[in-house]
Amino acid sequence: MADKTADGGSWTGCAVMFLQSLFPGVDLLALYKGEQGKFIIFKVIKLTLRDSAGGLGGYEILKVHDAEPFLGVEVKFVDVAACQQFLESYSSGAVLQSLNQHACRLLRLPQDFTVRTQLKAGPQNLDLCLDQLAVCLQNIHLSQPERLRDEEIDHLEQQLQSQALGPAPQPPTVTQEESPVPSNCFKFQNRVFEDRMLTAADVQSFSNGVGRQWKHVGRALGKSCRALKGPAIDNLAYEYEREGLYEQAYQLLSRFIQAEGRAAKLSRLVRALEDSKLTSLAENMLGMQPRE
């Protein structure tokens, strides 16, 4: 049941998530404008919201619109708990991870595909205050929706319900649904692993094996970790230059864990290693047998 406001009314609010592909040759806005791509992109968004807001209730998509170069997704929240869970997922990088995973699977994209996101409530850029959950919730609550759900969204929702979130149509760029991966797991090279928090042993293994590539991994982690954005990587390199590569890598991952807390999961490090073309190190950290 939706929470109530101080005056006894139901809690509602509106936020707009902006999406832009950072992968060469993939334009989410252009894909959405095509008939085949429209449904697939909508399904990616819907599955991501399901993952990040705790199910299919507590919110609805009002409109997906052209906000060039972004694709804008306007979401109305009718349950403060669902909104809070979404914000926590967005802040931790889980929304970004879910978007990337579903897009790669449904659009048959390479594993290094990634999306840039922005989150706004009215004129407020929520990316600037993600560490203040109450402020974000208040801004979303103050941003009341100005429209009913778009007819196009009604049609897409009906199409999605008819499939019960099952296999998508089969245009050339779409693949069949795979077996769902449990929420506490992740898939790497067609194998499923428990998605646990990073440990001291992980930090040591990473620091021993990454060598000079630690900066590349740091920048990959920085796509979803505010503490590693901007000059943070170069500052670490300068600060621990005398101590050598092991200590630089050690401090990088330690800072990631300190900043992300419980969201510093193994899957995020493995994804960053993949992005940095260090799959052999990821395999080693996961205890996989080396490929012949």
Phi and psi in degrees as GROMACS dihedral restraints (atoms count N, CA, C in turn):
[ dihedral_restraints ]
;  ai    aj    ak    al  type     phi  dphi    fc
    3     4     5     6     1   -68.9    20    10
    4     5     6     7     1   145.1    20    10
    6     7     8     9     1   -69.2    20    10
    7     8     9    10     1   161.3    20    10
    9    10    11    12     1  -105.5    20    10
   10    11    12    13     1   152.8    20    10
   12    13    14    15     1   -86.8    20    10
   13    14    15    16     1   177.1    20    10
   15    16    17    18     1   -60.9    20    10
   16    17    18    19     1   -31.1    20    10
   18    19    20    21     1   -89.6    20    10
   19    20    21    22     1     8.6    20    10
   21    22    23    24     1    92.4    20    10
   22    23    24    25     1    -6.4    20    10
   24    25    26    27     1   -81.0    20    10
   25    26    27    28     1   164.8    20    10
   27    28    29    30     1   -70.8    20    10
   28    29    30    31     1   144.1    20    10
   30    31    32    33     1   -75.6    20    10
   31    32    33    34     1   126.3    20    10
   33    34    35    36     1  -139.0    20    10
   34    35    36    37     1   161.7    20    10
   36    37    38    39     1  -173.4    20    10
   37    38    39    40     1   168.9    20    10
   39    40    41    42     1  -137.3    20    10
   40    41    42    43     1   139.6    20    10
   42    43    44    45     1  -138.9    20    10
   43    44    45    46     1   153.7    20    10
   45    46    47    48     1  -122.0    20    10
   46    47    48    49     1   123.7    20    10
   48    49    50    51     1  -102.5    20    10
   49    50    51    52     1   126.9    20    10
   51    52    53    54     1  -104.4    20    10
   52    53    54    55     1   133.2    20    10
   54    55    56    57     1  -122.3    20    10
   55    56    57    58     1   136.5    20    10
   57    58    59    60     1  -144.5    20    10
   58    59    60    61     1   127.1    20    10
   60    61    62    63     1   -69.6    20    10
   61    62    63    64     1   136.2    20    10
   63    64    65    66     1  -101.9    20    10
   64    65    66    67     1     6.0    20    10
   66    67    68    69     1   -94.7    20    10
   67    68    69    70     1   129.2    20    10
   69    70    71    72     1   -57.0    20    10
   70    71    72    73     1   133.3    20    10
   72    73    74    75     1    85.6    20    10
   73    74    75    76     1    -1.9    20    10
   75    76    77    78     1  -115.9    20    10
   76    77    78    79     1   115.0    20    10
   78    79    80    81     1  -117.4    20    10
   79    80    81    82     1   104.9    20    10
   81    82    83    84     1   -61.5    20    10
   82    83    84    85     1   -37.4    20    10
   84    85    86    87     1   -63.9    20    10
   85    86    87    88     1   -44.9    20    10
   87    88    89    90     1   -66.0    20    10
   88    89    90    91     1   -39.2    20    10
   90    91    92    93     1   -62.1    20    10
   91    92    93    94     1   -41.4    20    10
   93    94    95    96     1   -67.3    20    10
   94    95    96    97     1   -27.6    20    10
   96    97    98    99     1   -75.3    20    10
   97    98    99   100     1   -15.7    20    10
   99   100   101   102     1   -87.8    20    10
  100   101   102   103     1   150.6    20    10
  102   103   104   105     1   -63.5    20    10
  103   104   105   106     1   -44.6    20    10
  105   106   107   108     1   -70.3    20    10
  106   107   108   109     1   -44.2    20    10
  108   109   110   111     1   -68.4    20    10
  109   110   111   112     1   -29.9    20    10
  111   112   113   114     1   -56.7    20    10
  112   113   114   115     1   -50.3    20    10
  114   115   116   117     1   -66.4    20    10
  115   116   117   118     1   -39.3    20    10
  117   118   119   120     1   -66.9    20    10
  118   119   120   121     1   -44.2    20    10
  120   121   122   123     1   -62.9    20    10
  121   122   123   124     1   -41.4    20    10
  123   124   125   126     1   -61.2    20    10
  124   125   126   127     1   -40.1    20    10
  126   127   128   129     1   -66.5    20    10
  127   128   129   130     1   -39.0    20    10
  129   130   131   132     1   -58.0    20    10
  130   131   132   133     1   -46.0    20    10
  132   133   134   135     1   -63.9    20    10
  133   134   135   136     1   -44.8    20    10
  135   136   137   138     1   -64.2    20    10
  136   137   138   139     1   -43.8    20    10
  138   139   140   141     1   -64.8    20    10
  139   140   141   142     1   -37.1    20    10
  141   142   143   144     1   -65.0    20    10
  142   143   144   145     1   -43.5    20    10
  144   145   146   147     1   -64.4    20    10
  145   146   147   148     1   -38.8    20    10
  147   148   149   150     1   -60.5    20    10
  148   149   150   151     1   -43.7    20    10
  150   151   152   153     1   -65.1    20    10
  151   152   153   154     1   -41.1    20    10
  153   154   155   156     1   -93.4    20    10
  154   155   156   157     1   -19.1    20    10
  156   157   158   159     1  -108.5    20    10
  157   158   159   160     1     7.2    20    10
  159   160   161   162     1    84.4    20    10
  160   161   162   163     1    26.5    20    10
  162   163   164   165     1   133.4    20    10
  163   164   165   166     1  -159.3    20    10
  165   166   167   168     1  -101.9    20    10
  166   167   168   169     1    -1.2    20    10
  168   169   170   171     1  -107.6    20    10
  169   170   171   172     1   165.3    20    10
  171   172   173   174     1    92.1    20    10
  172   173   174   175     1     0.1    20    10
  174   175   176   177     1  -162.1    20    10
  175   176   177   178     1   165.2    20    10
  177   178   179   180     1  -151.0    20    10
  178   179   180   181     1   147.3    20    10
  180   181   182   183     1   -81.9    20    10
  181   182   183   184     1   124.3    20    10
  183   184   185   186     1   -91.1    20    10
  184   185   186   187     1   -38.5    20    10
  186   187   188   189     1  -162.3    20    10
  187   188   189   190     1   144.5    20    10
  189   190   191   192     1  -117.1    20    10
  190   191   192   193     1   121.4    20    10
  192   193   194   195     1  -135.9    20    10
  193   194   195   196     1   166.3    20    10
  195   196   197   198     1   -78.9    20    10
  196   197   198   199     1   116.1    20    10
  198   199   200   201     1  -130.6    20    10
  199   200   201   202     1    51.5    20    10
  201   202   203   204     1   -40.8    20    10
  202   203   204   205     1   129.9    20    10
  204   205   206   207     1   -86.7    20    10
  205   206   207   208     1     8.4    20    10
  207   208   209   210     1   -95.1    20    10
  208   209   210   211     1   160.0    20    10
  210   211   212   213     1  -102.3    20    10
  211   212   213   214     1   119.3    20    10
  213   214   215   216     1   -93.4    20    10
  214   215   216   217     1   134.5    20    10
  216   217   218   219     1  -122.0    20    10
  217   218   219   220     1   108.7    20    10
  219   220   221   222     1   -91.4    20    10
  220   221   222   223     1   122.4    20    10
  222   223   224   225     1  -120.9    20    10
  223   224   225   226     1   130.3    20    10
  225   226   227   228     1  -100.8    20    10
  226   227   228   229     1   125.4    20    10
  228   229   230   231     1   -99.8    20    10
  229   230   231   232     1   134.9    20    10
  231   232   233   234     1  -120.0    20    10
  232   233   234   235     1     9.9    20    10
  234   235   236   237     1  -144.3    20    10
  235   236   237   238     1   118.6    20    10
  237   238   239   240     1   -63.4    20    10
  238   239   240   241     1   -31.0    20    10
  240   241   242   243     1   -67.1    20    10
  241   242   243   244     1   -41.8    20    10
  243   244   245   246     1   -65.0    20    10
  244   245   246   247     1   -39.7    20    10
  246   247   248   249     1   -64.7    20    10
  247   248   249   250     1   -42.7    20    10
  249   250   251   252     1   -64.3    20    10
  250   251   252   253     1   -42.1    20    10
  252   253   254   255     1   -64.8    20    10
  253   254   255   256     1   -39.3    20    10
  255   256   257   258     1   -61.8    20    10
  256   257   258   259     1   -45.0    20    10
  258   259   260   261     1   -62.0    20    10
  259   260   261   262     1   -40.6    20    10
  261   262   263   264     1   -65.2    20    10
  262   263   264   265     1   -39.8    20    10
  264   265   266   267     1   -66.5    20    10
  265   266   267   268     1   -40.3    20    10
  267   268   269   270     1   -64.8    20    10
  268   269   270   271     1   -44.7    20    10
  270   271   272   273     1   -64.3    20    10
  271   272   273   274     1   -36.4    20    10
  273   274   275   276     1   -79.4    20    10
  274   275   276   277     1   -11.7    20    10
  276   277   278   279     1    94.8    20    10
  277   278   279   280     1    -1.4    20    10
  279   280   281   282     1   -67.8    20    10
  280   281   282   283     1   -34.4    20    10
  282   283   284   285     1   -63.5    20    10
  283   284   285   286     1   -45.5    20    10
  285   286   287   288     1   -61.9    20    10
  286   287   288   289     1   -43.0    20    10
  288   289   290   291     1   -62.9    20    10
  289   290   291   292     1   -42.5    20    10
  291   292   293   294     1   -65.4    20    10
  292   293   294   295     1   -43.2    20    10
  294   295   296   297     1   -57.2    20    10
  295   296   297   298     1   -47.9    20    10
  297   298   299   300     1   -62.3    20    10
  298   299   300   301     1   -44.2    20    10
  300   301   302   303     1   -64.6    20    10
  301   302   303   304     1   -47.3    20    10
  303   304   305   306     1   -68.1    20    10
  304   305   306   307     1   -37.6    20    10
  306   307   308   309     1   -65.8    20    10
  307   308   309   310     1   -43.3    20    10
  309   310   311   312     1   -60.4    20    10
  310   311   312   313     1   -41.4    20    10
  312   313   314   315     1   -73.1    20    10
  313   314   315   316     1   -47.5    20    10
  315   316   317   318     1   -80.2    20    10
  316   317   318   319     1   -27.9    20    10
  318   319   320   321     1  -102.9    20    10
  319   320   321   322     1     2.7    20    10
  321   322   323   324     1    55.5    20    10
  322   323   324   325     1    51.7    20    10
  324   325   326   327     1  -100.6    20    10
  325   326   327   328     1   157.6    20    10
  327   328   329   330     1   -62.5    20    10
  328   329   330   331     1   157.7    20    10
  330   331   332   333     1   -66.5    20    10
  331   332   333   334     1   -18.9    20    10
  333   334   335   336     1   -88.7    20    10
  334   335   336   337     1     8.4    20    10
  336   337   338   339     1   -63.3    20    10
  337   338   339   340     1   138.3    20    10
  339   340   341   342     1  -147.9    20    10
  340   341   342   343     1   158.8    20    10
  342   343   344   345     1  -120.4    20    10
  343   344   345   346     1   142.2    20    10
  345   346   347   348     1   -94.7    20    10
  346   347   348   349     1   136.9    20    10
  348   349   350   351     1  -125.4    20    10
  349   350   351   352     1   151.7    20    10
  351   352   353   354     1  -136.3    20    10
  352   353   354   355     1   148.0    20    10
  354   355   356   357     1  -129.3    20    10
  355   356   357   358     1   124.7    20    10
  357   358   359   360     1  -131.2    20    10
  358   359   360   361     1   151.3    20    10
  360   361   362   363     1  -128.0    20    10
  361   362   363   364     1   104.9    20    10
  363   364   365   366     1    61.9    20    10
  364   365   366   367     1  -131.7    20    10
  366   367   368   369     1   -83.7    20    10
  367   368   369   370     1    -5.9    20    10
  369   370   371   372     1   -83.5    20    10
  370   371   372   373     1   127.3    20    10
  372   373   374   375     1   -86.6    20    10
  373   374   375   376     1   105.1    20    10
  375   376   377   378     1   -72.4    20    10
  376   377   378   379     1   -17.3    20    10
  378   379   380   381     1   -61.8    20    10
  379   380   381   382     1   -21.2    20    10
  381   382   383   384     1   -86.0    20    10
  382   383   384   385     1    -9.4    20    10
  384   385   386   387     1  -136.7    20    10
  385   386   387   388     1    31.8    20    10
  387   388   389   390     1   -64.9    20    10
  388   389   390   391     1   -21.7    20    10
  390   391   392   393     1   -80.8    20    10
  391   392   393   394     1    -0.4    20    10
  393   394   395   396     1  -121.0    20    10
  394   395   396   397     1    83.5    20    10
  396   397   398   399     1   -59.0    20    10
  397   398   399   400     1   -42.1    20    10
  399   400   401   402     1   -63.1    20    10
  400   401   402   403     1   -37.2    20    10
  402   403   404   405     1   -66.1    20    10
  403   404   405   406     1   -43.3    20    10
  405   406   407   408     1   -61.9    20    10
  406   407   408   409     1   -45.0    20    10
  408   409   410   411     1   -61.6    20    10
  409   410   411   412     1   -41.1    20    10
  411   412   413   414     1   -64.8    20    10
  412   413   414   415     1   -42.4    20    10
  414   415   416   417     1   -64.1    20    10
  415   416   417   418     1   -39.5    20    10
  417   418   419   420     1   -66.6    20    10
  418   419   420   421     1   -40.9    20    10
  420   421   422   423     1   -64.8    20    10
  421   422   423   424     1   -37.0    20    10
  423   424   425   426     1   -72.4    20    10
  424   425   426   427     1   -21.9    20    10
  426   427   428   429     1   -92.2    20    10
  427   428   429   430     1    84.8    20    10
  429   430   431   432     1   -80.5    20    10
  430   431   432   433     1   143.1    20    10
  432   433   434   435     1   -61.4    20    10
  433   434   435   436     1   141.1    20    10
  435   436   437   438     1  -102.5    20    10
  436   437   438   439     1     2.2    20    10
  438   439   440   441     1  -145.1    20    10
  439   440   441   442     1   160.3    20    10
  441   442   443   444     1   -81.3    20    10
  442   443   444   445     1   171.5    20    10
  444   445   446   447     1   -63.1    20    10
  445   446   447   448     1   135.7    20    10
  447   448   449   450     1   -64.5    20    10
  448   449   450   451     1   144.5    20    10
  450   451   452   453     1   -60.3    20    10
  451   452   453   454     1   -34.7    20    10
  453   454   455   456     1   -61.4    20    10
  454   455   456   457     1   -38.8    20    10
  456   457   458   459     1   -68.0    20    10
  457   458   459   460     1   -39.0    20    10
  459   460   461   462     1   -55.3    20    10
  460   461   462   463     1   -45.8    20    10
  462   463   464   465     1   -64.1    20    10
  463   464   465   466     1   -43.3    20    10
  465   466   467   468     1   -66.9    20    10
  466   467   468   469     1   -38.0    20    10
  468   469   470   471     1   -63.1    20    10
  469   470   471   472     1   -42.6    20    10
  471   472   473   474     1   -63.4    20    10
  472   473   474   475     1   -41.1    20    10
  474   475   476   477     1   -63.3    20    10
  475   476   477   478     1   -39.6    20    10
  477   478   479   480     1   -69.8    20    10
  478   479   480   481     1   -41.2    20    10
  480   481   482   483     1   -63.5    20    10
  481   482   483   484     1   -34.8    20    10
  483   484   485   486     1   -65.7    20    10
  484   485   486   487     1   -24.4    20    10
  486   487   488   489     1   -96.4    20    10
  487   488   489   490     1    -8.8    20    10
  489   490   491   492     1    53.1    20    10
  490   491   492   493     1    42.6    20    10
  492   493   494   495     1    56.8    20    10
  493   494   495   496     1    31.6    20    10
  495   496   497   498     1   -92.8    20    10
  496   497   498   499     1  -154.6    20    10
  498   499   500   501     1   -58.8    20    10
  499   500   501   502     1   140.0    20    10
  501   502   503   504     1   -79.4    20    10
  502   503   504   505     1   165.7    20    10
  504   505   506   507     1   -57.8    20    10
  505   506   507   508     1   170.7    20    10
  507   508   509   510     1  -112.9    20    10
  508   509   510   511     1    54.5    20    10
  510   511   512   513     1   -67.5    20    10
  511   512   513   514     1   166.9    20    10
  513   514   515   516     1   -57.0    20    10
  514   515   516   517     1   -27.7    20    10
  516   517   518   519     1   -94.7    20    10
  517   518   519   520     1     9.1    20    10
  519   520   521   522     1  -119.1    20    10
  520   521   522   523     1   144.1    20    10
  522   523   524   525     1  -114.0    20    10
  523   524   525   526     1   162.8    20    10
  525   526   527   528     1   -65.7    20    10
  526   527   528   529     1   150.6    20    10
  528   529   530   531     1   -60.7    20    10
  529   530   531   532     1   141.2    20    10
  531   532   533   534     1   -93.7    20    10
  532   533   534   535     1   168.2    20    10
  534   535   536   537     1   -60.1    20    10
  535   536   537   538     1   134.4    20    10
  537   538   539   540     1   -63.6    20    10
  538   539   540   541     1   141.2    20    10
  540   541   542   543     1   -93.2    20    10
  541   542   543   544     1   131.3    20    10
  543   544   545   546     1   -53.8    20    10
  544   545   546   547     1   150.9    20    10
  546   547   548   549     1   -64.1    20    10
  547   548   549   550     1   -22.2    20    10
  549   550   551   552     1   -98.4    20    10
  550   551   552   553     1    19.1    20    10
  552   553   554   555     1  -133.7    20    10
  553   554   555   556     1   171.4    20    10
  555   556   557   558     1  -145.8    20    10
  556   557   558   559     1   160.7    20    10
  558   559   560   561     1  -108.7    20    10
  559   560   561   562     1   135.7    20    10
  561   562   563   564     1  -141.2    20    10
  562   563   564   565     1   121.3    20    10
  564   565   566   567     1    51.8    20    10
  565   566   567   568     1    47.3    20    10
  567   568   569   570     1    64.5    20    10
  568   569   570   571     1    18.5    20    10
  570   571   572   573     1  -122.5    20    10
  571   572   573   574     1   148.3    20    10
  573   574   575   576     1  -102.4    20    10
  574   575   576   577     1   132.3    20    10
  576   577   578   579     1  -126.2    20    10
  577   578   579   580     1   150.8    20    10
  579   580   581   582     1   -66.6    20    10
  580   581   582   583     1   132.6    20    10
  582   583   584   585     1   -93.9    20    10
  583   584   585   586     1    84.6    20    10
  585   586   587   588     1   -99.3    20    10
  586   587   588   589     1   169.8    20    10
  588   589   590   591     1   -69.9    20    10
  589   590   591   592     1   149.1    20    10
  591   592   593   594     1   -67.1    20    10
  592   593   594   595     1   143.4    20    10
  594   595   596   597     1  -113.8    20    10
  595   596   597   598     1   172.4    20    10
  597   598   599   600     1   -61.4    20    10
  598   599   600   601     1   -34.7    20    10
  600   601   602   603     1   -65.5    20    10
  601   602   603   604     1   -37.2    20    10
  603   604   605   606     1   -63.3    20    10
  604   605   606   607     1   -43.3    20    10
  606   607   608   609     1   -61.0    20    10
  607   608   609   610     1   -43.0    20    10
  609   610   611   612     1   -66.9    20    10
  610   611   612   613     1   -44.1    20    10
  612   613   614   615     1   -62.2    20    10
  613   614   615   616     1   -43.5    20    10
  615   616   617   618     1   -62.3    20    10
  616   617   618   619     1   -46.6    20    10
  618   619   620   621     1   -65.4    20    10
  619   620   621   622     1   -34.1    20    10
  621   622   623   624     1   -71.5    20    10
  622   623   624   625     1   -31.3    20    10
  624   625   626   627     1  -104.7    20    10
  625   626   627   628     1   -17.7    20    10
  627   628   629   630     1   -80.8    20    10
  628   629   630   631     1   -29.2    20    10
  630   631   632   633     1    59.7    20    10
  631   632   633   634     1  -138.0    20    10
  633   634   635   636     1   -71.6    20    10
  634   635   636   637     1   -10.0    20    10
  636   637   638   639     1   -83.3    20    10
  637   638   639   640     1     5.0    20    10
  639   640   641   642     1   -61.5    20    10
  640   641   642   643     1   -31.6    20    10
  642   643   644   645     1   -65.8    20    10
  643   644   645   646     1   -41.2    20    10
  645   646   647   648     1   -61.9    20    10
  646   647   648   649     1   -42.6    20    10
  648   649   650   651     1   -64.8    20    10
  649   650   651   652     1   -40.8    20    10
  651   652   653   654     1   -60.5    20    10
  652   653   654   655     1   -41.5    20    10
  654   655   656   657     1   -69.5    20    10
  655   656   657   658     1   -33.4    20    10
  657   658   659   660     1   -66.3    20    10
  658   659   660   661     1   -42.9    20    10
  660   661   662   663     1   -64.8    20    10
  661   662   663   664     1   -33.1    20    10
  663   664   665   666     1   -66.4    20    10
  664   665   666   667     1   -14.8    20    10
  666   667   668   669     1   -62.9    20    10
  667   668   669   670     1   -26.8    20    10
  669   670   671   672     1  -128.3    20    10
  670   671   672   673     1    12.5    20    10
  672   673   674   675     1  -128.2    20    10
  673   674   675   676     1   112.8    20    10
  675   676   677   678     1   -61.8    20    10
  676   677   678   679     1   -31.5    20    10
  678   679   680   681     1   -69.9    20    10
  679   680   681   682     1   -15.3    20    10
  681   682   683   684     1  -111.5    20    10
  682   683   684   685     1    14.0    20    10
  684   685   686   687     1   -86.8    20    10
  685   686   687   688     1   170.3    20    10
  687   688   689   690     1    62.3    20    10
  688   689   690   691     1  -134.7    20    10
  690   691   692   693     1   -85.0    20    10
  691   692   693   694     1     8.1    20    10
  693   694   695   696     1   -57.8    20    10
  694   695   696   697     1   -41.6    20    10
  696   697   698   699     1   -66.5    20    10
  697   698   699   700     1   -47.3    20    10
  699   700   701   702     1   -64.2    20    10
  700   701   702   703     1   -34.7    20    10
  702   703   704   705     1   -64.1    20    10
  703   704   705   706     1   -41.0    20    10
  705   706   707   708     1   -62.7    20    10
  706   707   708   709     1   -43.0    20    10
  708   709   710   711     1   -59.9    20    10
  709   710   711   712     1   -42.6    20    10
  711   712   713   714     1   -70.5    20    10
  712   713   714   715     1   -43.4    20    10
  714   715   716   717     1   -65.2    20    10
  715   716   717   718     1   -35.3    20    10
  717   718   719   720     1  -114.7    20    10
  718   719   720   721     1    25.6    20    10
  720   721   722   723     1   -61.2    20    10
  721   722   723   724     1   -41.3    20    10
  723   724   725   726     1   -66.6    20    10
  724   725   726   727     1   -31.7    20    10
  726   727   728   729     1   -77.2    20    10
  727   728   729   730     1   -18.9    20    10
  729   730   731   732     1    98.6    20    10
  730   731   732   733     1   179.3    20    10
  732   733   734   735     1   -64.5    20    10
  733   734   735   736     1   -40.3    20    10
  735   736   737   738     1   -58.5    20    10
  736   737   738   739     1   -48.2    20    10
  738   739   740   741     1   -68.0    20    10
  739   740   741   742     1   -36.2    20    10
  741   742   743   744     1   -62.6    20    10
  742   743   744   745     1   -45.1    20    10
  744   745   746   747     1   -66.0    20    10
  745   746   747   748     1   -40.1    20    10
  747   748   749   750     1   -61.4    20    10
  748   749   750   751     1   -45.5    20    10
  750   751   752   753     1   -67.7    20    10
  751   752   753   754     1   -34.9    20    10
  753   754   755   756     1   -59.2    20    10
  754   755   756   757     1   -53.6    20    10
  756   757   758   759     1   -69.8    20    10
  757   758   759   760     1   -33.7    20    10
  759   760   761   762     1   -63.5    20    10
  760   761   762   763     1   -40.2    20    10
  762   763   764   765     1   -67.1    20    10
  763   764   765   766     1   -38.4    20    10
  765   766   767   768     1   -60.4    20    10
  766   767   768   769     1   -46.2    20    10
  768   769   770   771     1   -65.4    20    10
  769   770   771   772     1   -42.1    20    10
  771   772   773   774     1   -63.1    20    10
  772   773   774   775     1   -39.9    20    10
  774   775   776   777     1   -75.3    20    10
  775   776   777   778     1   -38.3    20    10
  777   778   779   780     1   -93.8    20    10
  778   779   780   781     1   -18.4    20    10
  780   781   782   783     1    60.7    20    10
  781   782   783   784     1  -128.5    20    10
  783   784   785   786     1   -66.4    20    10
  784   785   786   787     1   -16.9    20    10
  786   787   788   789     1   -84.6    20    10
  787   788   789   790     1    -2.2    20    10
  789   790   791   792     1   -79.7    20    10
  790   791   792   793     1    78.1    20    10
  792   793   794   795     1   -97.0    20    10
  793   794   795   796     1   157.7    20    10
  795   796   797   798     1   -59.5    20    10
  796   797   798   799     1   -37.6    20    10
  798   799   800   801     1   -61.0    20    10
  799   800   801   802     1   -35.3    20    10
  801   802   803   804     1   -69.6    20    10
  802   803   804   805     1   -37.5    20    10
  804   805   806   807     1   -69.2    20    10
  805   806   807   808     1   -42.1    20    10
  807   808   809   810     1   -61.5    20    10
  808   809   810   811     1   -41.8    20    10
  810   811   812   813     1   -63.0    20    10
  811   812   813   814     1   -40.6    20    10
  813   814   815   816     1   -65.6    20    10
  814   815   816   817     1   -37.1    20    10
  816   817   818   819     1   -66.2    20    10
  817   818   819   820     1   -40.0    20    10
  819   820   821   822     1   -61.4    20    10
  820   821   822   823     1   -46.0    20    10
  822   823   824   825     1   -59.9    20    10
  823   824   825   826     1   -29.0    20    10
  825   826   827   828     1   -95.0    20    10
  826   827   828   829     1    11.0    20    10
  828   829   830   831     1    61.8    20    10
  829   830   831   832     1    36.6    20    10
  831   832   833   834     1  -117.3    20    10
  832   833   834   835     1    49.4    20    10
  834   835   836   837     1   -64.6    20    10
  835   836   837   838     1   -31.1    20    10
  837   838   839   840     1   -65.1    20    10
  838   839   840   841     1   -36.9    20    10
  840   841   842   843     1   -68.3    20    10
  841   842   843   844     1   -39.7    20    10
  843   844   845   846     1   -61.2    20    10
  844   845   846   847     1   -43.5    20    10
  846   847   848   849     1   -60.5    20    10
  847   848   849   850     1   -42.0    20    10
  849   850   851   852     1   -63.9    20    10
  850   851   852   853     1   -42.4    20    10
  852   853   854   855     1   -68.6    20    10
  853   854   855   856     1   -26.7    20    10
  855   856   857   858     1   -90.1    20    10
  856   857   858   859     1    -0.7    20    10
  858   859   860   861     1    73.2    20    10
  859   860   861   862     1    24.9    20    10
  861   862   863   864     1   -82.1    20    10
  862   863   864   865     1   149.8    20    10
  864   865   866   867     1   -69.3    20    10
  865   866   867   868     1   136.8    20    10
  867   868   869   870     1   -62.0    20    10
  868   869   870   871     1   142.8    20    10
  870   871   872   873     1   -75.4    20    10
  871   872   873   874     1   143.4    20    10
